[in-house]
Amino acid sequence: FQPDPGQPSCLDASPGHFTNFSGSSNQMPSPPGTYVQYSRATFPENCPAGTYNQLQGSEHVSACIEVPPGTFSLSGAISPQECPAGTFNRFHGSTSIQECIDVQPGHFSPPGSSDQTKCPSWQFQPYFGQPHCINSNQGHYAIGTDVEIPCPVGTYQPDKGRRNCLDASPGTFVSFEGAIYPEFCPAGTFNPKSVSTNISDCLVTPSGTSMLYARDGKVWHKGNLGEQE
């Protein structure tokens, strides 16, 4: 190239620059994602796959930086590309999206993850390659694995996204797994126990009593015999 008129010779393009056509008046800096190591270059070299370079005028391949975990890059990259949500990559210098691995059941990952993340204790995830976990359903609880667990008999859960179930309180029972609500003992019966699993736990109200109620976490009845615990 030669920027000045009337000169007897041309100048060599310097490292970090190139000229790609005859009669050039200026040399051009290598663009981001490339480098030029030697003089008299007619084109820049792409940074290798697995690296990137955000600068122009780079003179050596060492200007190409290895991409971090959770990302990858193709040849000539200006910046890393993130692994998609639901995948992860633990290694530096990855060259392809195929190196982004699906997360396992019971885990999730946002974009650009270097590892998979375990589901929170109130959620679950049964599938591979998912970007988030799922709240446990009513009648169930979760412990951050690949399944939700139905509430055992004697317990229930009316809400989603819970890590445990609620005990059936006195005066109620739960006779099946996965209950959303407890069942009340029939009229004329009472049940002083918690976590009851069958209607047979509901006892016939004793003779001489007319009302059953709860107070201070205990079951009381009162009638013509007076108030008794």
Disulfide bonds with the S-S distance in Angstrom:
Cys47-Cys64 2.00
Cys83-Cys100 2.05
Cys119-Cys133 1.98
Cys151-Cys165 2.04
Cys185-Cys202 1.99
